[in-house]
Amino acid sequence: MSELKTVGEEERAFLELLTGQDSDPEGWLVYRDWLEEHGDARAEYLRLQAQLMEQAKNDRKRERIRKQLRQLHESLQQDWQRWLT
């Protein structure tokens, strides 16, 4: 499991932009890259979500990606909960 520290000012600024009314989907890619640069496993989760959205509905890869997302969700659940508090 990744070691998540308290949300810093830089990450808080990302999150405020991403959860605002005018959030840009490209912003999530920038945030994902930022997470990756900081060694945060949530980057992988966001990468897989983007891949899932790019796959055609009848593509067999979708189930594999969903399975990976479920596994990551379970391992990151405590980190996400800590972020939300």
N, C-alpha and C positions, 0 to 999 in steps of 0.2 A: 504494500500500500504506500502511496506517496506521502511524504511528510509535508502537510500543508500548514503554513504559518498563518498568522492573522492577516486579514486583507489589508494590504498597504494602500497608500494614497494613489499610487499609479493604477493598481488593479481596481480600486474603487471608482476611479474616473472612467475606466473601460466599462465597468458594469453599469454605471449611470447612463453612459451613452447607449449601450446595447439594450437596456431595458426602457429607454425613452420611446415616446410616440414615433419619432422619426428615425428609428434605428435602421441602419443600413446593413444588409446581409454581408457586405464586404467587411464590415466591422468585426463580425464574428471570426473571419479568417485572420484578421490582424490580431485579435485577442488570442486565437489559437496559437499563432506563431509566437506571441509573447509568452504564453504559458509554456510552450515547448522550450523556448530559450531559458526559462527559469526552472526547467526540469520537472514540470508539473504534469502528472499523468492525465489530467483532464483534457490536455491537448489531443491525446489519442482519441478520447471519446468524441470530441468535436469533429475531428478528422473523419471518423467513421460515420457520424451523422451526416456530414456533407456528402460522403460517398453514397450513402443510402439514398439521399435525395436525388442524386445524379442517375441512379439505376432505373431502368425501365421497370414498370410494375411487374412484368412477367419474367424478369431476369432472375436466374437461379442464384446469383451472387447475393441478392437481397437477404435471403435466409441466413447465409453465412455471416453477413454483416450484422444482422439482428442478433444472432447468437453472440457475437463478439461484444456488441453493445450491452447485452444483458450481463455478460460476465464482468465487463468493466464497471457497469452500474453497481453491481454487488460489491466489488472491491473498492469503489470510490464513494459508496454511499455515505460513510462517515465523514469523508472530506467535504462532500456537497452539503451535508447537514451542518457541518461546522461553518461553512461559508455563509449559509443562510441565516445563521444566528448572530 
